[in-house]
């Protein structure tokens, strides 16, 4: 029998990856203040996302999840949000049209401020300071003042998330996402890229299809599916004091929901079954993600699935696999077979970013695009071989014209990284690389659907 869950029951459990706040009274006061703030998202929206993810779990849709490695207070602005949204729309339309698949769009946005770290401290020369853990906790500047955890940053993170959500909802429902504007989503710096021709050809085909439907007498102006879209938000539920403050009872069901984002996930470093992060997440009704890294064994995964999704509810749990292109073929099949054998209803998603991070010859942390592609291809091949569904991808990307991941259509080199390397944490795909990946995914999706649609051979003698 599981212990009774409450929004603060995680506080009785061991916990990893949390900052040591020097002013505990200020922390308590901040959390008390946050608990009075309006919710950022609503329980009904989280239920809608869960319903859509259930379709993904059943092989009827595809999950596109992506956004910044860690959101920044300094880079928050309407243009950056708009450019992310444009790239996300482009990727989704490529997957929907070229891959013939409905796409569930979930951004790493409006709450992705905290980052787990491999070491609690960072040393430069003779100076050792706390590691940068994301703007919701401390600052990136290597000074004692900046690196001191400050609870007041949580209020700023809340306000920035609210502003971001407000703009995303306006873009998604206010006409910007109208499919008739498919040509206008192209970012300026992408227009001359090798992928722009492929995208424009696809956009022309969509425009022709819309023209044909109009000619047939269909009123496209009153078709909400063509004029607007749904986009959901997600982040790693790392700073549990903040998440607890945003945990509210849904008045229509009496269930507890985390209202800081539609979906939250548990990181690979904090997925211990008897620790605080799993304890917190098991009690909220939001869709959950679970990062599955190379150290995760099949028995441990099944135990976590039973804790986080005891009712085996489709859409409740997304397994986000992050093994690395050189390990996924050896590690993932055993997990897939175990989950399939036990009849667990999950979404299988591929994070091809975190297992493929290297340090370049020029000293920058980067991710080679060919390794990212290879892990995605291996992920699809494994699920095809096991008779399961490759349900989604989880990407770190940006709409900015950055040079952080090597390779891609413009063949960014180690020497190019210095040009526009802007990330405070991990390297992100730029818009060109993101669209390039979307076309590859569309081809893999189309192939997967063709295989599944193939009729079974007739039995001998019948």
C-alpha positions as CSV (number, residue, x, y, z in Angstrom):
1,X,0.0,0.0,0.0
2,X,1.5,3.3,-1.1
3,X,1.9,6.0,1.5
4,X,-0.7,8.8,1.5
5,X,0.3,11.5,-0.9
6,X,0.1,15.2,-0.2
7,X,1.7,18.2,-2.1
8,X,4.4,18.3,0.6
9,X,5.0,14.6,1.2
10,X,8.1,14.8,-1.0
11,X,9.8,16.8,1.8
12,X,10.1,13.6,3.9
13,X,12.1,11.9,1.2
14,X,15.8,12.1,0.2
15,X,16.3,14.7,-2.5
16,X,19.1,15.4,-5.1
17,X,19.9,18.4,-7.3
18,X,18.5,21.1,-5.0
19,X,20.3,24.3,-4.2
20,X,21.3,25.2,-0.6
21,X,19.5,28.5,0.0
22,X,21.4,30.5,2.6
23,X,18.3,32.5,3.6
24,X,15.7,29.9,4.6
25,X,13.2,32.5,5.9
26,X,13.2,34.3,2.5
27,X,12.7,30.9,0.8
28,X,9.7,30.1,2.9
29,X,8.2,33.6,2.4
30,X,8.7,33.3,-1.4
31,X,7.0,29.9,-1.6
32,X,4.1,31.3,0.5
33,X,3.8,34.2,-1.9
34,X,3.8,31.9,-5.0
35,X,1.1,29.8,-3.5
36,X,-1.3,32.8,-3.7
37,X,-0.5,33.6,-7.4
38,X,-3.0,32.5,-10.1
39,X,-2.3,29.2,-11.9
40,X,-0.2,29.5,-15.1
41,X,-2.1,26.6,-16.8
42,X,-5.4,25.0,-16.1
43,X,-6.4,21.4,-15.2
44,X,-8.6,21.1,-18.2
45,X,-5.7,22.0,-20.5
46,X,-3.6,19.3,-18.9
47,X,-6.4,16.8,-19.4
48,X,-6.6,17.8,-23.0
49,X,-2.9,17.2,-23.5
50,X,-3.2,13.8,-21.8
51,X,-6.0,12.8,-24.2
52,X,-3.8,13.8,-27.1
53,X,-0.8,11.9,-25.7
54,X,-3.1,8.8,-25.4
55,X,-3.5,9.0,-29.2
56,X,0.3,9.0,-29.4
57,X,0.6,6.0,-27.1
58,X,-1.9,4.2,-29.4
59,X,0.2,5.0,-32.5
60,X,-2.3,7.6,-33.9
61,X,-0.3,10.8,-33.5
62,X,3.3,12.0,-33.0
63,X,4.8,14.0,-30.1
64,X,7.0,17.0,-31.0
65,X,8.5,18.3,-27.8
66,X,11.3,20.9,-27.8
67,X,12.6,24.3,-26.9
68,X,15.4,26.0,-24.9
69,X,17.9,24.0,-22.8
70,X,17.2,26.6,-20.1
71,X,15.2,29.8,-20.5
72,X,17.0,33.0,-19.7
73,X,15.7,36.1,-18.0
74,X,18.0,38.3,-20.2
75,X,16.9,36.7,-23.5
76,X,13.2,36.9,-22.7
77,X,11.4,38.9,-25.4
78,X,8.5,38.9,-27.9
79,X,10.8,38.3,-30.9
80,X,12.5,35.2,-29.4
81,X,9.2,33.7,-28.4
82,X,7.7,34.4,-31.9
83,X,10.8,32.9,-33.6
84,X,10.6,29.8,-31.5
85,X,6.9,29.5,-32.3
86,X,7.5,29.9,-36.0
87,X,10.2,27.1,-36.1
88,X,7.9,24.9,-34.1
89,X,5.0,25.5,-36.5
90,X,7.3,24.7,-39.5
91,X,8.5,21.5,-37.9
92,X,4.9,20.5,-37.1
93,X,3.5,21.2,-40.5
94,X,6.4,19.2,-42.1
95,X,5.6,16.3,-39.9
96,X,1.8,16.6,-40.4
97,X,1.8,17.0,-44.1
98,X,4.9,15.1,-45.3
99,X,4.6,12.4,-42.5
100,X,0.8,12.2,-42.7
101,X,0.6,12.3,-38.9
102,X,-1.3,14.5,-36.4
103,X,1.3,16.2,-34.3
104,X,1.0,17.0,-30.5
105,X,3.1,20.2,-29.9
106,X,4.7,20.6,-26.4
107,X,7.3,23.3,-25.9
108,X,10.1,23.3,-23.4
109,X,9.0,26.8,-22.6
110,X,7.3,29.1,-20.0
111,X,8.9,27.3,-17.1
112,X,12.1,25.5,-18.2
113,X,14.4,27.6,-15.9
114,X,16.1,25.0,-13.6
115,X,18.9,22.7,-14.7
116,X,20.5,19.7,-13.0
117,X,24.3,19.7,-12.8
118,X,26.9,17.0,-12.7
119,X,28.8,18.9,-9.9
120,X,27.4,21.2,-7.2
121,X,30.4,23.5,-7.6
122,X,32.4,25.0,-10.5
123,X,36.1,25.8,-10.2
124,X,38.0,28.4,-12.2
125,X,41.7,28.7,-11.3
126,X,41.7,28.9,-7.5
127,X,38.1,30.1,-7.2
128,X,35.3,27.6,-6.5
129,X,31.7,28.7,-6.5
130,X,28.3,27.0,-6.7
131,X,27.4,25.8,-10.1
132,X,24.9,27.7,-12.2
133,X,21.6,25.9,-11.9
134,X,19.4,28.1,-14.1
135,X,18.0,31.6,-13.8
136,X,15.2,30.5,-11.4
137,X,18.0,29.7,-8.8
138,X,21.1,31.8,-9.4
139,X,23.0,33.8,-12.1
140,X,25.5,32.7,-14.7
141,X,28.2,35.2,-13.9
142,X,31.1,33.7,-12.1
143,X,30.9,35.8,-9.0
144,X,30.0,34.9,-5.4
145,X,26.9,37.2,-5.5
146,X,25.6,35.9,-8.8
147,X,26.0,32.2,-7.9
148,X,24.3,32.6,-4.5
149,X,20.9,30.9,-4.7
150,X,18.2,33.6,-4.4
151,X,14.6,32.6,-3.8
152,X,13.2,35.9,-5.2
153,X,14.2,34.6,-8.7
154,X,11.3,32.2,-8.5
155,X,8.9,35.2,-8.6
156,X,10.6,36.5,-11.7
157,X,10.4,33.1,-13.3
158,X,6.7,33.0,-12.6
159,X,6.1,36.4,-14.1
160,X,8.2,35.6,-17.2
161,X,6.4,32.3,-17.6
162,X,3.0,34.1,-17.4
163,X,4.1,36.6,-20.1
164,X,5.4,33.9,-22.3
165,X,2.2,31.8,-22.0
166,X,0.1,34.9,-22.8
167,X,2.0,35.5,-26.0
168,X,2.0,31.8,-27.0
169,X,-1.8,31.6,-26.6
170,X,-2.2,34.7,-28.7
171,X,-0.1,33.3,-31.5
172,X,-1.8,29.9,-31.4
173,X,-5.4,31.2,-31.3
174,X,-5.2,34.7,-32.7
175,X,-4.6,33.9,-36.4
176,X,-0.8,33.7,-36.5
177,X,-1.0,29.8,-36.8
178,X,-3.5,30.0,-39.7
179,X,-2.4,27.4,-42.2
180,X,-2.9,29.9,-45.0
181,X,0.2,31.7,-43.6
182,X,2.4,28.6,-44.0
183,X,4.8,30.6,-46.3
184,X,5.1,33.4,-43.8
185,X,6.5,31.3,-41.0
186,X,9.9,31.1,-42.7
187,X,12.6,32.9,-40.7
188,X,14.6,35.4,-42.6
189,X,18.0,33.8,-42.1
190,X,16.6,30.4,-43.1
191,X,15.4,31.6,-46.5
192,X,18.7,31.1,-48.2
193,X,19.3,27.7,-46.5
194,X,19.4,24.4,-48.3
195,X,16.2,23.4,-46.6
196,X,14.2,26.4,-47.6
197,X,13.5,24.9,-51.1
198,X,12.0,21.7,-49.6
199,X,9.9,23.7,-47.2
200,X,8.6,26.1,-49.8
201,X,7.7,23.2,-52.1
202,X,5.7,21.6,-49.2
203,X,4.1,25.0,-48.4
204,X,3.1,25.4,-52.1
205,X,1.4,22.0,-52.0
206,X,-0.5,23.0,-48.8
207,X,-1.6,26.2,-50.5
208,X,-2.8,24.3,-53.5
209,X,-4.7,21.9,-51.3
210,X,-6.4,24.8,-49.5
211,X,-7.3,26.4,-52.8
212,X,-8.8,23.1,-54.0
213,X,-10.9,22.9,-50.8
214,X,-12.1,26.5,-51.3
215,X,-13.0,25.7,-54.9
216,X,-15.1,22.7,-53.7
217,X,-17.1,25.2,-51.6
218,X,-15.6,24.5,-48.2
219,X,-15.6,27.5,-45.9
220,X,-12.1,27.5,-44.5
221,X,-12.5,30.7,-42.6
222,X,-14.9,28.8,-40.2
223,X,-12.6,25.8,-39.8
224,X,-10.8,26.2,-36.5
225,X,-8.5,23.3,-37.2
226,X,-6.9,25.4,-40.0
227,X,-7.0,28.8,-38.3
228,X,-5.5,27.9,-34.9
229,X,-3.5,25.3,-33.1
230,X,-2.9,23.9,-29.7
231,X,0.5,24.3,-28.1
232,X,1.3,23.0,-24.6
233,X,4.1,23.8,-22.2
234,X,6.5,21.6,-20.2
235,X,9.6,21.7,-18.1
236,X,11.6,19.5,-15.7
237,X,10.0,19.5,-12.3
238,X,13.4,20.1,-10.5
239,X,12.7,22.9,-8.0
240,X,10.1,21.1,-5.9
241,X,9.4,24.0,-3.6
242,X,8.3,26.1,-6.6
243,X,6.2,23.2,-8.0
244,X,4.5,22.6,-4.6
245,X,3.5,26.3,-4.4
246,X,1.9,25.9,-7.9
247,X,0.1,22.7,-7.0
248,X,-3.7,23.3,-6.8
249,X,-6.9,21.3,-6.4
250,X,-9.0,21.2,-9.6
251,X,-12.5,22.4,-8.6
252,X,-14.2,20.1,-11.1
253,X,-12.6,16.8,-10.2
254,X,-11.0,17.3,-6.8
255,X,-7.7,16.1,-8.1
256,X,-4.3,17.8,-7.6
257,X,-2.6,19.4,-10.6
258,X,0.7,21.2,-11.0
259,X,-0.3,24.5,-12.6
260,X,3.2,25.7,-13.6
261,X,3.0,23.7,-16.9
262,X,0.8,21.3,-18.7
263,X,3.4,18.5,-18.6
264,X,6.4,18.0,-16.2
265,X,9.2,15.5,-16.4
266,X,11.6,13.8,-14.0
267,X,15.2,14.0,-15.0
268,X,17.7,11.2,-15.4
269,X,19.5,12.3,-12.3
270,X,16.4,12.5,-10.0
271,X,14.4,9.3,-11.0
272,X,15.2,7.3,-7.9
273,X,11.9,5.5,-7.0
274,X,12.1,6.3,-3.3
275,X,13.3,9.9,-3.6
276,X,11.5,13.3,-3.6
277,X,11.0,13.9,-7.3
278,X,9.2,10.7,-8.0
279,X,7.2,11.1,-4.8
280,X,6.0,14.6,-5.9
281,X,5.1,13.6,-9.4
282,X,3.2,10.4,-8.6
283,X,0.5,12.5,-6.9
284,X,-0.3,15.1,-9.5
285,X,-2.6,14.3,-12.4
286,X,-0.6,16.1,-15.2
287,X,0.9,14.1,-18.0
288,X,4.4,13.1,-16.9
289,X,7.7,12.5,-18.6
290,X,10.5,10.3,-17.4
291,X,14.0,10.6,-18.7
292,X,15.6,7.2,-19.4
293,X,19.4,7.3,-19.5
294,X,22.0,4.6,-20.0
295,X,22.1,3.5,-16.4
296,X,18.3,2.6,-16.3
297,X,17.6,-1.1,-16.1
298,X,14.4,-2.8,-17.2
299,X,13.3,-3.8,-13.7
300,X,13.8,-0.3,-12.3
301,X,11.9,1.2,-15.2
302,X,8.9,-1.1,-14.6
303,X,8.9,-0.2,-10.9
304,X,8.9,3.5,-11.8
305,X,6.0,3.0,-14.3
306,X,4.0,1.2,-11.6
307,X,4.6,4.2,-9.2
308,X,3.9,6.9,-11.7
309,X,1.1,5.3,-13.7
310,X,-0.5,2.7,-11.5
311,X,-3.7,2.7,-13.5
312,X,-1.9,2.1,-16.8
313,X,-3.6,5.2,-18.2
314,X,-2.6,6.0,-21.9
315,X,-1.2,9.5,-22.2
316,X,-0.1,9.7,-18.5
317,X,3.5,8.7,-18.9
318,X,6.1,9.5,-21.7
319,X,9.4,7.7,-21.6
320,X,12.0,10.1,-22.9
321,X,15.0,7.9,-23.9
322,X,18.5,9.6,-24.0
323,X,21.1,6.9,-24.5
324,X,23.4,8.3,-27.2
325,X,23.8,7.3,-30.8
326,X,26.6,4.8,-29.9
327,X,24.6,3.1,-27.0
328,X,20.9,3.1,-28.0
329,X,21.0,-0.1,-30.1
330,X,22.5,-2.0,-27.1
331,X,20.4,-0.5,-24.3
332,X,16.9,0.4,-25.6
333,X,15.6,-2.9,-26.9
334,X,15.6,-4.5,-23.4
335,X,13.5,-1.7,-22.1
336,X,11.1,-1.8,-25.0
337,X,10.6,-5.6,-24.6
338,X,10.1,-5.4,-20.9
339,X,7.5,-2.6,-21.2
340,X,5.7,-4.4,-24.0
341,X,5.7,-7.7,-22.2
342,X,4.1,-6.2,-19.1
343,X,1.4,-4.4,-21.3
344,X,2.3,-0.9,-20.1
345,X,0.7,2.0,-22.0
346,X,3.4,4.6,-22.5
347,X,4.6,7.0,-25.1
348,X,8.1,6.3,-26.4
349,X,10.0,9.4,-27.1
350,X,13.6,10.0,-28.3
351,X,15.9,12.6,-26.8
352,X,18.8,12.6,-29.2
353,X,20.5,15.6,-27.6
354,X,21.8,14.7,-24.1
355,X,23.5,11.5,-25.0
356,X,25.5,13.1,-27.8
357,X,27.2,16.0,-26.1
358,X,30.9,16.3,-26.7
359,X,33.6,18.9,-26.2
360,X,34.9,20.2,-29.6
361,X,38.5,20.7,-30.5
362,X,37.9,24.5,-30.1
363,X,36.8,23.9,-26.5
364,X,33.0,24.4,-26.9
365,X,30.4,21.9,-25.7
366,X,28.6,20.8,-28.8
367,X,26.4,18.1,-30.4
368,X,27.3,16.8,-33.8
369,X,24.2,16.8,-36.0
370,X,25.0,13.4,-37.6
371,X,25.0,11.8,-34.2
372,X,21.6,13.3,-33.4
373,X,20.3,12.0,-36.7
374,X,21.8,8.6,-36.1
375,X,20.1,8.2,-32.7
376,X,16.7,9.1,-34.1
377,X,17.2,6.6,-36.9
378,X,18.2,3.9,-34.5
379,X,15.3,4.7,-32.2
380,X,12.8,4.2,-35.1
381,X,14.6,1.0,-36.3
382,X,14.4,-0.5,-32.8
383,X,10.7,0.2,-32.4
384,X,10.0,-1.2,-35.9
385,X,11.9,-4.4,-35.0
386,X,10.1,-4.8,-31.7
387,X,6.6,-4.1,-33.1
388,X,6.2,-0.9,-31.0
389,X,5.6,2.7,-31.9
390,X,8.3,5.4,-32.0
391,X,6.0,8.1,-30.6
392,X,8.0,11.3,-30.4
393,X,11.1,13.4,-30.1
394,X,12.4,15.6,-27.3
395,X,14.7,18.3,-28.7
396,X,16.7,21.3,-27.4
397,X,16.2,24.0,-30.1
398,X,15.9,27.7,-30.7
399,X,14.5,30.0,-33.3
400,X,17.7,32.1,-33.0
401,X,20.5,32.0,-35.6
402,X,23.0,30.3,-33.4
403,X,26.0,28.1,-34.1
404,X,26.0,25.6,-31.2
405,X,25.6,22.2,-32.8
406,X,28.0,21.2,-35.6
407,X,26.9,19.8,-38.9
408,X,23.5,20.2,-40.5
409,X,22.6,21.7,-43.9
410,X,25.2,24.5,-43.7
411,X,27.8,22.1,-42.3
412,X,28.7,24.2,-39.2
413,X,32.3,23.3,-38.2
414,X,34.2,23.5,-34.9
415,X,35.7,26.8,-36.0
416,X,32.2,28.2,-36.6
417,X,31.0,27.6,-33.1
418,X,32.6,30.8,-31.9
419,X,30.4,32.9,-34.3
420,X,27.1,32.8,-32.4
421,X,27.4,30.5,-29.4
422,X,24.8,32.0,-27.0
423,X,23.6,29.2,-24.8
424,X,24.3,29.3,-21.0
425,X,23.9,25.5,-20.7
426,X,23.7,23.0,-23.5
427,X,24.0,23.5,-27.2
428,X,20.8,23.8,-29.2
429,X,19.7,23.1,-32.8
430,X,19.2,26.3,-34.8
431,X,16.1,26.7,-37.0
432,X,17.8,25.3,-40.1
433,X,18.9,22.2,-38.3
434,X,15.5,21.8,-36.7
435,X,13.7,21.9,-40.0
436,X,16.3,19.5,-41.5
437,X,15.5,17.1,-38.7
438,X,11.8,17.5,-39.2
439,X,12.1,16.3,-42.8
440,X,14.0,13.3,-41.7
441,X,11.4,12.5,-39.1
442,X,8.6,12.9,-41.7
443,X,10.3,10.3,-43.9
444,X,10.7,7.9,-41.0
445,X,7.1,8.4,-39.9
446,X,5.8,7.8,-43.5
447,X,7.9,4.6,-43.7
448,X,6.7,3.4,-40.3
449,X,3.0,4.0,-41.2
450,X,3.4,2.2,-44.6
451,X,4.8,-0.8,-42.8
452,X,2.0,-0.9,-40.2
453,X,-0.6,-0.4,-43.0
454,X,0.7,-3.5,-44.9
455,X,-1.9,-6.3,-44.7
456,X,-0.7,-9.5,-42.9
457,X,0.1,-12.4,-45.2
458,X,-2.7,-15.0,-45.5
459,X,-2.1,-18.2,-43.6
460,X,-1.1,-21.2,-45.6
461,X,-3.9,-23.4,-46.8
462,X,-6.7,-20.8,-46.2
